Amino acid sequence: MPEGLVDVSGRDEISRLRPPAEAALPADVRALAEANHRENWIRALSVNPDTARRFAAYFGGLFDPKAGRLPIRERELIAVVVSSANGCGLCEIHHTLALGDALGDAAKARRIALDHHLAPLTPREHALVDFAAKVTTAPKSIGPGDFDRLRSVGLDDADILEAIETSAWFNHTNRIFISLGVVPDDKYFAG
């Protein structure tokens, strides 16, 4: 194997830190793991139960399909674009699948993840992804024109703040999961 590459075939680890056995977790964290299908990301965060609790609470509020100002498809769109820009494979694949479900179009979601510049997007979606990319790569360059563009496609100031929050949340999340080296669950690669 070339130097610098790691062989992960047959790997049992889900991240660079070893999560405790499920039986050793507090009951509420076991319930969080169960509610999240025992996916690797929640198991990795269970190393520190307080981190798992904070993370799951914030994520649950931000991505509740029945809540929020932006439709869930737009929040998923932001998640995919930010995660793709950051190279967070775990979040990119997880949210690309969720975006496909929200759009009812898995192919469009994959195109967005691959290169949102070449994806068939509406003017509103283009404005959101361009803004999310700018929050990710050049937040100091954001100016009044960026806000004007978002307003021109129908977002009000509260919507814009949620777009910033969603973009920032995924930059935060990506850095956690990239640093931990959380392995995407096998189910993301099925069928």
N, C-alpha and C positions, 0 to 999 in steps of 0.2 A: 504494500500500500504506500502511495506517495507520502513523503514527509508532510506533516501538518494536517493530514486528513484523519478522521476518526472512523473506524469501522463500527457502525451501529447495528449491523446484522445480528440478530439474536439478542439484542440489547433489552434488558429488563428495566433499566432505569428510565424514569420519565422526565427527569431533569438533573441538573448538576447537584441538587440537594436531595437527600433521601427523605421522603415523607414518612411520617410515623404510620404504623399499622392502623387500619381504620378503627379497630377496637380500642386503641389508645387515645383516640380523639374525643373531645367533649361532645356530648350528644347533639348540640346545635350545629357543630361543624360536620358531624356525620350526616345530619339532615341536609346541610348545604351540599355535601358531596352527592347525596342521593338525588336531591332536586336537580343537580347539574349532571346527572347520568354518570357520576364517578369519572368524569373526564379528567385528563391529565392536568389541565390548568388548575382546577380546584384542588386536586390532590397535591400538586406542587405547592400551592399556597398554604396548604394545611400544616406545613412545617411550623408556621406561626399562626395559630388559630385566630388571633386578633387581625392579622393581615387578611386571612380568608374571609372573615366576617365583614371587614370594611370594604374589601374589594367586591364581594358578592352583593352587598347592600347598594353600593354606588352603581354597579353595573345593572342590577335589577331595576333601579329607578330610571336610569338613563335609557335602557333598552326595553322598557315595558311598552308593548305595542299599543296598549290602550291609553298611554299617557304621552306626554311630550308635545311639543309644538310642531316639530317636523314629523312628517309621516315616517314610519319605521323604515320604509324603503330608502328614504333619504339619509337616515342615520346609519343604515347598513352601507349605503354608498360611500359615505364619509369614512366609515370604518375600513372598508376595502381599500380605498385610495391611500389613506394614511398608512395602513399596514403594509401595503405594497411598496410605497415609497421608502418605508423604514426597513424593509426586508424581513418582516416578522412573519415567517411561514405559518406559524400556528394561527395567528389572528387572521392572516390573509385567507387561508383555506377555510377556516371556520366561518368567517363573515362573507366570503364569496358564496358559499353554499346558502347561508341565510339570506343574502341579497337575491340570489336566484329564486328562492322561495317567495320572498317579498314581492319581487317583480313578476313572478310566474314565468321567468325566462332565464334558465340556467346558462344558456349560451351568452346572453348579453352580460350577465354577471361575470363570466369567465373572461370575456373581452375587456371589461372594465378593469379587472384585476391584472390582466396581461399588459394593457396600455390604455389608460382611460382617454388619451388623446385620439386614439383610433376607434373608440367605441361609439356606437350610435346613441348619443345623448341628446336630451332636450336642452334648450337654452338654460333652463333653471338648473338642470343637472350639471351642465358644463360650468355654470357659475359656482355651484357648490363644490365641485371637485377641484376646480382651479383655486378656490379659496382655501379648501382643506389642505391642498398641496402647499400653498403659501404659508399657512399656519405651521406646517410641518418643516418646511425647508428654509423659510425666510420670514419669520414673524415680524421682524423689525421693519420689513419693507411694506407691510400692510398700511394702506392709507385710505383717505376718504373715497377715492375712486373705487376701491374694492367694495366698500359698503354701498356705494351708489349702484354698482353693478348688481349686487344682491337685491337691493330694493327694486331695481328695474325689472326683476324677474318674479316679484311678488313677495319677497320676504320683508317682514317688518323687523324692528330692532330686537324684539324678544326672540324671533326666529334666528336672527343673526347671532345673538349671544348663544343660543343652543347649538348652532353650527360650530362656533368657536369651542364651546365646552366639549362637544363630541370629538372634534379634531384633537383637542388637547388631551382628552381622556385616552384616546388611542395612542398618542405619542407616549404617554405615561405607561399604559398597558404594554405596548410593544417593547419598551425598554426593560420592563420587568421580565417578560417572557423570553426575550432575546438573551438577557443576562443569565437567566436561569437555564437556558437551553431546553425549554419545555418541548418535548416531542409531541407532534400532533397525533391524536388518536388514530388507530388503524381505520376506524369507521369512516373517516374523512376521505379515504382513498378507495372505498368500496364502490363498485358498480358504476 
